[in-house]
Amino acid sequence: MNKPRLLIAASGTGGHIFPALAVAAQLSGEFEIAWLGVPDRLETKLVPERYRLHTVRLQGLNRRPGPQWLSAASQLLGAYRFARRLLKAEGFSGVFTTGGYIAAPAVLAARALGLPAVGHESNALPGKVTRTLARWMACLGLGFAEAAEYIPGIRSRWVGTPVREEFLRSPNPLLEIDVPPEAPLIVVLGGSQGARAINQLVVECAPGWLARGWQIVHVSGAGEFEAVRSRAPVHPAYHLYPFWEKMAPLLARADLAISRAGAATLSELLVSGTPAVLIPFPYAAEDHQRINAEVLVRSGAALHLPQATLNGPLLDRTVAALFADADILPRMARSARALAVPDAASRTADLVRECLGLRTPVG
Ligand SMILES: CC(=O)N[C@H]1[C@@H](OP(=O)(O)OP(=O)(O)OC[C@H]2O[C@@H](n3ccc(=O)[nH]c3=O)[C@H](O)[C@@H]2O)O[C@H](CO)[C@@H](O)[C@@H]1O
């Protein structure tokens, strides 16, 4: 018998694509999975080796009415027609989406055809697209329980944010970076695109940290790599990468992460039990990274340093204070693990099965 078909709509940034890939891995035995994305974005690198990728041109509609708005609106209409044709012609059973622009054509097309659409929102403050579309979804999985407050009346369930399967492997895969076993390790992360402000602060602090015998793995973001390399220290304990895909062994080995507060990264830090200094991206829509960060801060898993008032000496003092007290980092690591949802991918997969009518609801 043919497997039922599931269309996954996830596009653009790692924060949308990696959780969707984790759910797809759970479901690929029971469903024939195809993907809906956008040309020239990260999905074109990550998806085709695993699933059939269909792409449509699409951009955000959050501009003022004018020629650009008209062009975005006509792309949305085109993408909706494309998704509707695809869902119908190939007999899909439903749609799963992690939000963002690509969710709109997929959810609207599913609704028009009477098919269930299941969403997942990883941010503590759900994105505008999710808030708008949630009423047309059969159900919505939430990365943070706090998100439910912002979407009253929506059928939602807290499932955590799915992490890649390698985060759950024990023992962890090998860290393919030459870091001595006993040396304290700081990992610097700027989300899937990198973060210029964090890169500059870390380049400023790095000589002092290296002098104290600490190791630094600095993931700069591809677009930032050359600029960072030209200013960064040349030192055997300073390891610079534009992008590092094998995040699980890296975070498991890290004593401290200095990071943006994108939701997928946060769920990985929690599952890995990695204490963090969080510097949320201040221009993220509706300041949602700050709201993400505050969830971890409240539980004791992270510190929050707002970018607006941060400078090199303050970051240096904060990191030095964390390493100076033998109890703080282990305590933060325990708090991180307590907040983690390691089985979020399987919980989300269960939600998809239930909402597509392939399994009786539990609990
Ligand atoms: C600027 C902005 O609005 N960013 C949003 C975007 O972030 P962004 O895509 O940066 O999202 P996250 O930080 O949540 O996730 C990045 C993902 O890429 C992976 N990764 C990253 C760098 C790297 O070198 N290797 C690697 O594997 C991380 O491990 C993680 O799985 O989507 C998230 C989820 O909706 C939001 O919370 C973020 O606010």
The ligand as a Gaussian input file, in Angstrom:
#p B3LYP/6-31G(d) Opt

LIG

0 1
 C       17.085000      37.062000      13.063000
 C       15.870000      36.254000      13.301000
 O       14.747000      36.733000      13.268000
 N       16.115000      34.974000      13.556000
 C       15.049000      34.006000      13.794000
 C       15.388000      32.732000      13.070000
 O       16.691000      32.489000      13.547000
 P       17.811000      31.508000      13.106000
 O       17.574000      30.780000      11.884000
 O       19.094000      32.214000      13.282000
 O       17.441000      30.505000      14.208000
 P       17.961000      29.778000      15.413000
 O       19.055000      30.424000      16.139000
 O       16.720000      29.472000      16.158000
 O       18.486000      28.443000      14.719000
 C       19.621000      28.325000      13.964000
 C       19.758000      26.865000      13.622000
 O       20.828000      26.730000      12.719000
 C       21.806000      25.859000      13.299000
 N       23.135000      26.305000      12.935000
 C       23.455000      27.624000      12.997000
 C       24.723000      28.041000      12.667000
 C       25.667000      27.072000      12.273000
 O       26.808000      27.351000      11.951000
 N       25.311000      25.767000      12.251000
 C       24.061000      25.347000      12.570000
 O       23.770000      24.154000      12.533000
 C       21.594000      25.944000      14.813000
 O       22.171000      24.845000      15.445000
 C       20.079000      26.016000      14.853000
 O       19.500000      24.743000      14.681000
 O       14.430000      31.724000      13.355000
 C       14.222000      31.419000      14.739000
 C       13.099000      30.402000      14.840000
 O       11.895000      30.947000      14.358000
 C       13.894000      32.694000      15.524000
 O       13.799000      32.397000      16.905000
 C       14.972000      33.703000      15.283000
 O       14.714000      34.866000      16.011000

